[in-house]
Amino acid sequence: MDAPTEDSVSAAIDVFGLPVVLKTRKLAYDGRGNYVIESRDQIHTAFQALGGSELYVEKFVRHQDPCMTIPQIYLQATDYR
């Protein structure tokens, strides 16, 4: 959900419940450009921390046993001309 203002973050919390994560649309990866909001009191701090530029909100889901699978494709360079 787009979050151009602090009020829109509050509206997203009304929809998703807490916790939510506020994210930047650009340069957000590996935890950078993300701020987990666990109470409404943190909205202003989160907004200021991320600079208020092109932000959006998602429901934050805690994982008990986080794991990641990275598929890899091995290609053989074969010339079929």
N, C-alpha and C positions, 0 to 999 in steps of 0.2 A: 504494500500500500504506500503510495507516495506520501512523503512527509516534508512539505515545504515550510511548515511552521511548527512551533511547539504544540499548538492546539491540535494540529493534525496527528501528532504523535499520541496525544491524549485520546483522540478519537479512535486511533488504531488499538490502543489498550482496551477501549470499550468493546471493540470487536473481537480481539484475540485473547484478551486477558493477559495477566503477567506471568512470567517474564516475556519481554519482547527484545528484539535486537534491532538497533538503529544502525543502518549501513549507508556508506557512501556509494554512489553509482559508479564512481571512477576510482581506480587504484585501491580497491578493497580486496585484500587477499591475505591469507595466512594470519588472520586475526587483526590485520591493520584495517583501519577505516570501519571498525565495528565497535559498538558499545552496547553491552547487555544492560537493559533497564529492568530492575527488579521492584521498583516502587515509583510512583508518580513524582516523588521528590527528586528523582534523578533525571527527569526530562530536560531541565534547563542545562544541567552539567553535561549531559550527553550531547545535546545540541551544540553547545559551545565547544566541546572537545573535538567534534567533527567538522567544525567550521560552518555549519548550516548550509553547505552546498550540495545540491542534488541528492537528497537523502530519501531513504525508504525504510519501512518497518516490516519485519517478519516476526512470526511467533518463534520464540526461542525454545528449542526442545533439548532437554538434557539427555545425554546418552549414558547409560550405566557402563557399558563396555564398548567404547568407541573403537571402530575399526574402519579401515579404508582399503578399498580394492582399486588398484590402478591397472586397468587392462593395457596390455602392450601388444602391438602388432609388429611382427617381424616381417619385413619385406625382402624379397630377393631381387636384386637388380638383374632382370632378364630383358634383353632386347628382342622384341617380337617383330621387328620390321622385316 
